[in-house]
Amino acid sequence: MSSDLLDYIPDGVFTVDADWRITRFNRAAEQITGIRQEEAIGRRCCDVFHASICESACTLRRTLATGRPVVNQVVYIVDADGRRIPISISTAVLRDAAGKVAGGIECFRDLRIVEELRRQAEAQDQFADIIGRSAAMQRLFELLPAIAHSDSTVLIEGASGTGKELFARAIHNLSRRRRKNFVAVNCGALPDTLLESELFGYKAGAFTDARRDKPGRFARAEGGTLFLDEIGDVSPAMQVRLLRVLQERSYEPLGSIKPVPADVRIVAATHRSLSQWVREGKFREDLFYRIHVIRLELPSLRDRREDIPLLIDRFIALFNRRQGKDIHGVSDDVLARLMEHDFPGNVRELENTVEHAFALCRGGLIKMAHLPVHLRPASPAQRADKSHRMTLRAMEEVMIRDALRRNDGSRAKTARELGIDPSTLFRKIRSMRSSTHAPDGPASTAG
C-alpha cells in the first residue's frame, strides 16, 4: 500500500520494520497524535506513542511473535501535548515478496468522540452521583429534589450495600443545608455509652478521662444533616434519648444540665423492616413515626439488573484512576455471569467483585479467570459450554421475569415499568413460554 493511499484512510496507520522503527506514518496518525510524519519516521514506535501497553504488553509485538492479528483492542496513548487519548488498535504482520516477516502494521482509531458520547449517555443515567437507568431508580431520582427541598426527617430502608448513604448525601447536597456539614454515624457499630458521647458530646469532668469539652455529632452537624445509619440496631434506652431530641429539637451533652438547641435535619437508615420490628415490640412506635415522615425504599441490585453494566463501567473507571491501569471493560461471558448473579451484597458486592478482578487482571479486559472463585464456572465442562453464556435475549428475559415478579404478575404494570407497549410485552412473554426461559408464576393482565 502506497503512502499516498494511506493518507486517505480516516484511521491512523503506521508500519514498523524488524527493528521497531516506524517506516510509514499517515496523515490521520499525525492528526490523532499531534506528531508530524517527519518526526515519527525512523523513531521506535514506543518513543512516539507512549501507550499504556508499550512496555509490558505490546500488541504489535505479540502479533509478530504469534502471527495472529489483534482486532480493536482499546488502549491509551499520550499525544504531543501530554494528553491521554483512548484509541482502538488492530495489528497485522507485514511480509516481503518472499513471504518472510519484514515488520508489522498497526491501525488505530480515535475514540475521544465515542468516550464523550458515552459520558453524555451516562450523565442521563445518573443523579447526584447515583447511577441507574432502571425504572425503580428513575422513580427515586424524580423524588429526590422534592425530598431535599423539604426539611422533614427521612427514613431510608434497603438491604446492605444498596447505597443508603449515597442517597442521604444526595438529599443533603440538594438541600438548602448543603453549605453546612453532612455528618454520618453508624449506630449499630457502637455500644450505648460510646454512641451517646459520639452523638451528644460531653463536658469536661463528665467522667474520669474527660479533661475538656468534646462536641458530638449533633454539634458538628449544626445547620446541616445528621445521617443515623442502622438506626434499627440502637438499644431501647438510646431510642428514648433520640425520641426526646427529635421531639424537643435539643439535647444535653454528657455532664451538662443545660439543653443545647439542635438545628439539624435527620436522615435515618436501616437494613431492617422497622414496621415489622414495631409490631414485634423491638422498636418504639413513637420513635418510628418521628423518623418515618418521608420513607425511601431502595431496590436490591437483583431488582435493577439493567443497571449492572452501567455500574461495572463506573467501577472500572474508578479503579483505573486509583490504580493507574487502563482496563477498558469485561468480556462477554463475564458480563453474562454478572447479569445472572443475584448479588446478595448488592452494589457493594459488585464493586468488590470488580476490585478483585482488577487485582488479578494484567491485560486490558477482565475475563472469567479474574472473577472471585464463587462466580466462576465450577468445572471445565461448564467453561466450555457456550450455552451457559447469557445472550441479549436471555438478559431481556431476566429483566422481564424480575419485573413481573415485582408487579405480582401484572402485565399492565410491568409494561409501564419497562416502558413498552402491553402488546409488545405479551408477544415477548409468549415467545419466552415457547423457549426454556419461560417466566415463573402468573402473568395477570390486571392493571
N, C-alpha and C positions, 0 to 999 in steps of 0.2 A: 504494500500500500504506500503510495507516494505521500510525501509531507504535505503537498498541496491539498490532496484529498482529505487528509487527517484534519486540516483546518476547517473543513465544512461539517465535521461531526460535532454535535452540540455537547457531547460529553468530553471530559478531559481524557487525553490519551498520551501515554509515554511508553517508550521502549528502552530496554537496557541491554548491554552486551554481557559477555561472560564475566566481566569484572564489576558488574553492577553500576556501570556508568551510563548515564542517560544519553541515548543516541537520537531520539526524536521526542519532541515536546510540542503538542499542538496548541492552537490559539485558545481553545476552551480551557486547557490546562493553565495557560497564562492568566486568564480571567479569574479562575477559581482560586488559584494560589497567590496571585499578585506577583509572581516571579516571571521575569521576561525569559523568552526562549533562549537567548544567547547566554543568560546567566545560568540556566539549568543544564544545557547540553555539556557533557563532559564531566559533570559532577556526579557523585554517587547519589542514588535516589534517596537514601536515608538522610543525607545532608540537605536535601531540597524540601522534603515533606515533613520531617519531624513527626511522623504519625505515631499513634499510641501503640502500634504493634511492630514498629520497625526493629526494635532491639530484640524482643523476645519471641515474637510470633509472626514474622514477616510472611504475608500471604503469598507474595510472588516467589519467595524462596521456597516455600512449601510446594508450590506448583512446579517449580523447576526440579525439585527433589523427587516428586512423585509422578510427574507427568500429568496430574489431574488438574483441570481448571477449577477455579473458585468463582462463584457467581453471587453477586450482590451481598457481599459482607459489609456491614456498617462499621466504620472506624472514624476516628477524628484525626485531622491533620492541623498543623499550625501554619497560617499564611504568613506573608512577608511582614504584616503588621502585628504579628503575635496573637492573632485571634484564632480560637479553636473552631474548626469548621467540620460539621458532620458530612461524611461522604459515603457513598456506596461503591465498593470496588469489585471488579471482576478481573481475573488474571488468566493468562494462557501462555504456553511455550511458543517461542519463535524458533524455527528450524531453517537451516540453509538449504541450498539446492540439493545437497547430498543427504538431507534428512537428519543431519546432526543438530543438536541443540546449540543455537547461536546466541540465545538470550531469552528475554521474556517481554511480554506486553501487558500493560495494565490500563484498564479503562475505569474512570471514576466519575460519579455523578454528584453534583452539589445538592445536598439535602436541606439546605437552610430554609428554602421555601416550604418544604414538607414539614420541617420542625416548627416553623411559625404557624402553619395551618393546624398542626396538632395542638400547639399551645392554645390557639384560639378555640379549638373544639373543646379542650379540657376546661377552659375558662367558663364555657357554657354548662359544664357538668360539675361545677363546684361552687360552694357558697361559704365565704369566710373560712377558707382553708379546709372545708369538709367536702369530700368528693362523693358524688353519687348521681347517676342518671336514672336510677330505678324510680318507679312511681312512688314508692314509700319514702325515699329520700327527698324527692321533689316536693312532696306534700309538706315535709318538715321544713324545707327551705322557704316555702311560702309563708309558714307560720312564724319563723324566727324574727323578722323585722317587727311585727306587731308585738310579740312577746317581749322583745328587747325594749321597745318604746314604753311598755308598761313598767311599773316598779314593783309588781306583785311577786310574791315568793313562787319559785318554780320547783317542781319535783320531776326529776328525770329518772325514768326507770328503763332498765335494759340489762341484758346479760353482760358478764365481764368481757371486756375487750371491744365493746360496741362504740366507744368514743364518747362516753358521757362527759368527760372533762372538756373535750373539744367543743361540744355543744354549749357547755357552761361558759367557756371563754368567748364563744361566738356571741352569746347573749350579752355578755359584758361589753365586748368590743363594739357592738352595735348600739349600745345604750348611751344615755346621757352621762353615765358614770365612767365612761371609757377612759377619761383622763386621770382617774384615781386607780387605786390598786385592785387587782384581782388576786385574792388570796385563797389558796386551797389547803384543806386539811383532810386527811384520811381518818375518819372517826373510828373505823374498825381496827386501826393499827396500833392504837394507844389505850392503855388502861385508864380508868376513870380519873385517877389522881393526876396523871400526866395530861390527859385530854383537857381537864378543867383548867390547868395552868396554861396550856397552849392556847386555848380559846380566849380566856378572860385575863390572862396575865396575873401578876402578883405584886404586892407592895413589899418593900424592904422589911425584913423581920417577920414575914408571914410564916416562915418555917426556918429551920436551922441554917441552911445554906443560902437563904435569900438575903444577900447583903445589899442589894439595890433593887429599885423598881424594874420590872420587866413587862413591857406591853405585850398583850396577847394578840391573837389573830384578828379579833374583833377590832382592836385599836388600829392594827395595820391596814385593815380593810375599810377604815372610816371614809365615808363618801363613795366607796366603791362596792365591790361584790365579794361576798364570802361564799366559797364553794365547800359545802359539807358533804364529802364523798362517803359512801357506805353508811349513811345515817341510820339504816336499819339495824346496824350492829351495835349501837350505843346501849348502855345499860338503862334500866328503868329510872334509876336515880338521875342520870345525866339527861334523860328525856324530860324529866320535871324541870331541870335547870334551863334547858333550851326552850321549853314551853314558856317559862317566865320571861326570858329575854325577848321572845317573839311577841308576847302579849304587851309587855311594858316598854319595849324598844329601849331598854337599858340593861346594864349588867354591873356586877360588883367584882372587881379583881379580888383574888385571894388576899386576905388580910386587911381588906378595906371595908368600911361601913357606909361609904358614900357611893351611890349609884352613878355610873357613867353613861350618858346618853349614847345610843348606837344608831348612827345614820348609815346603815349597811343593808344592801339587798342580799337576801339569802337565796342561793340556788343549791338545792339538796339533790343527792343522787343515791340510788341503791340498785343492787342486782336482784333484790328480793321483790316479791309482791307484797307491798306494805298493807294493802287492803286485806289480804289473806292473814297477815300477821296480826292485824287489828282484831279480826274475827277469832283468832286463836288466843287472844289476850297477851301477845308478845310485844305489842307496840301500842302506845297510848292513843286512844281515838282522838282526844282533843289536840294532841300534837300533830297527828296525821292530818287533820283538817286545817291546821295552821300552815303546813308546808304544801298541802295539796291544792293550793289556789289555782295554779296552772300546771298541768301534767303533760309531759312529753314521754312517749314510749318509743325507744329506739329499736329498729328491727335488727334481728340477727343477720349475720352475713349469708346464711343459707336462704334467707328470705329476700335477698337482693343480689343474687348471683351475677346479674348483668353488670354489677359494679366491680367484679373481681378483676377484669382486665385493666380497668382504669386504676385501681388500687395498685396492681402489680407495676404498672408504668410509673406511678408516683413513688413507690418504694425503690424501684431501680434507679430513678433519677436521684433520690435522696442518698442512697448508698454509693452511687457513682461520685457524688460530691464529697461525701465523708471519707471514702477510701481511695479516691483518686483513680478509679477504674473507668473503663469505657465499655461496660456490658450494655448491650443495646436491646435485650429482650429475652424471652423464653421460647423454647422450641414448641412446636405444635402439640406434642404429646404431653409436655409439662403443663401447658395451658389447659389441655383437656383434663388432666389429672386434678389440677387445682379447681377447675369448674365443677368437677364431680364431688370433691370433698365437702363435708358438711361444716367444717370449721367450728367445733365446739368452743374454741377460744376466740372466735370471730376475727375482727380486723387485726387485733394484736397477734393472733396466731399466724395470720397471713404475713404480717410484717416480719415476724420471727423466722418464718419459712424462707422468705426472700433473703433475709440476712444470713441464714445458714447456707443457702445456695451461693451467696457472694463469697463466703469464706472458702468454698471449695472450687469455684469456677475460675479457671485460668485463661479462658478464651473470651469471645465476645457474646456468647449465647449460653444461657442457663439450660442445662439438659437434665434428663431424668436422674442421672447419677449424682447430681448436685443436690437433690432434694433430701430432706430427712428420711431415714430408713423407713419409717411407717407410711410414707407417701409413695414409696417406690413399689413397682410390681413385685409380688412375693417370689416369683420363680422365673427362670429363663423362658419358660413356655409363655408366661403372661407377657413378658417383654417382647416376645416375637409375635404375639397375637395382635395384629393391626386392628382387628375389630374392637379391641379394648379402647382405642383412641376415640375420643368424642368428636363427632363431626359437627358442623354448624347446625345441621338439622337436629342432632341429638341435644345440643345446647339449647336450642329453641324449645324442644320438648320438655327439658328440665325446667325451664322458666315457666312454661305454660302449666306444667304439673304443680309447681310451687304456688303459682298464682291461684289456681283452682283450690288448692288446699287452704290458702289464706282466706279465700272468699267462700268457704264452705260449699264448694262445688257450683256456685252461681256463675253461669257463663256470661250473663249480662254484666255483673260486677267485674268479672275477670277481664272481659273485653275493654271495659272502661279503664281499668288499671293498666293494662298493656297498651292502651292507645290504638286498638284496632277495631274494625267493624265486627259486630257479633257474628255475621255470616262467615267472615274470614276465619274467626276462631272456631266456628262449627266445622268448617272444612278441615282445619288443622287437626282438631280432635278426632274427626272421623278417620283422617289419614293415620293418626297415631294409633288408633284402635286396630287398624289393619296391619300394624307392624308390631314388633316386640316391645315397643316403648310406650304401650298404652298407659294413660294416667290411671292411678288408683282412685277408687272411691266414686261417688256420684258426681254427675255433671248437670246440675239443675239449670233450667233456663230462667229461673226466677230472678228478678232484679233485686 
